[in-house]
């Protein structure tokens, strides 16, 4: 008897579970659909044909959900606590200032060297120390040369012979000798000129009939003696350098420009130059030459400025600060603080409204003064976070919100 009651109770429990399952599946469309898909109809089996797969209505919704733009939500109160600010993406005029260091150098166009074209000895030295200022035509040294004396003596002999030829009374012989004598005299003068004997000295030799014992070397330019190799009594050889004279009325400023900044530089760009030891004094100049080579060690190229140097205030090897202003024109740009550079890509957070920010990968161009040029990923009129960007990024990382692969599609 007891066994029959247990069997009856078990049957009642099974019936209750079945009724509950039927009621539940009848209320849940998804479960009903799953049951229908799992159990094919008897009509289809009876016909013996396979029906074409029905289009799944939820597939487009799933794809749409997969491509849905990721956003991180930050309430307004929390934005205020974080200090979040947004800026409009806009086309604006950009300019870039390249800051570098320059060195004062000699103007190579105003350098001159003094040497001789014959062997001799320095008998008198007028410039006896380096740095002495000399004027153009001022004597530097006097040289004695036996070879020069012999050449002058030949010139004197030619002059005497020419004078004797002019005294011949025979007209034919007189004409022939005069013509030959003039040619020989001119050739002798030319030889003296090639040895840097001045016209005044040649005229003096011609008038006195005596050779000049020493040849005087004169300064070819106004300037300072920056190198002096000549010493009293020293023997000199042809071509040996004795003095270097530099005109410091103008000087060069040579600056180094990094390789990545070279495309922005061109001849004619204006620059501001100033020195720390001349406070308040500023020089203006333009780039007059960009050197064609690059330094392999520093990855920089040299550019040159020319500036006047009244009073010789600027001295070679002084350092100067240089600022070159580059006008880039109008370009689509965002503040530099709006960009998070991960090393492999650049990300900004676009304000979508109602406290939602979308992380978006962008492609950036030139870095200007406080701004970055936008090449791809943003449109004019959109707003991006320009302050507390790293806090927004931290919030996004905590919520596992990342930009779409391949960037945003407009």
C-alpha positions, 0 to 999 in steps of 0.5 A: 500500500505504501509503495502505491502512494509513492508511485502516485506522488512521483507521477504527480510531480512529473505532471507538475514539471511538465505543465510548468515547462509547457507554460514557460515555453509558451510565454518565451518566444525565444525558447519556443523558437529554439524548440521549433528549430530543434524539432522539424515538423511532421509535415516536412518529414512526411513530404520528404523534402528539405526546406530552404534555411529561413533568414535569421532576423537577428543576424543584422541586429547582431552585426549592427551591435558588433559595429556599434561605436564604443563610448565611455560614459562620464556623468557631467558631475564627474567631468567637472571634478575631473576638469574635462574641457572640450574644443571644436575641431576647426580649420585655423591658421597655423604657424611653427617656430623652430628654436635652435642655437647658432654660432657666430662665424667669419664671413668667408667672403670677407676673409683674405690671406697674405703670402709671397710669390718668391723666396725671401726674408722678413726684414721688418714687421709692422704687424707684430701681434694677432688681433691687430686691426689694419686698414686696406693698403696699410703695410704689414711687412717688408721682405728682402729677396735676392731673386727680386733684386735680380729681376729689378736689375734686369728691368733697369738694364732694359730701361738703359738699353731702350734709352740708348736705342732711342738716341740712334740717329738712323731712322730705320734703326731707331724705329726698330729698336724703339719698338723692340725696347717698348715690348721688352720694357713692358714684359719686364714691368709685367714680371714685376707686377706678377711678383706683387710689386706695385705701380708706385714701386715700379715707377720709383725704380724707373725714376731712380734707376736703382732697385728697391731692396725690400718689397712691402706687403700691404693689407688687401682688406680692412679688418683684423689679423686673425692669424699671424705666422710671420716673425721678424727675420723669418725665411719665407717660401713662395706661397707660404701664408704669412697673415689672415685678415678678416673683415668683421663688418658682417658675420655669419650665423650658422645654425643646426636644423634637425632632419625632420624640420628640414622640409619646413625650411627654405631660403628667405625665411625670417628669423629672430636672433638674440644673445644671453649676454646682450639682454634686450638686444635682438637681431633680425635676419633671413636664411640666405643659404641651406647647406646641402649635406647632413651630419651623420652624428647629429642628424642635422643640416646647417643653415646660414644667416648674414647680419651686420656687425657694427662695432664688432660686438659679435665675435666669432664662436659666440653662441646665439639663440635662433627662432625661425618662424614658419607660416603653415597656412590654414589647416584642420587642427586640434589642440596638442593636449587632445591627443594621446600618443600610445607610440603605435597610434594616436587617439582622441576622445570625441564628445558625442553628447550626454556625457558620452566620449568616443575613443577614435584613432586619428592620423596627424601631421605637422606639430605647430605651436600648441596644435596638431594638424589632422590628416584623417579621422576627424571632421570640422565641427566635431568636439574633442576632449582637450583637458583631462584626456588621460583621465578619460582614457583611464576611465575607458581602460577600466571599462575596456572601451577601445577604438574600432579596429581600422579607425572610425568610418565616416 
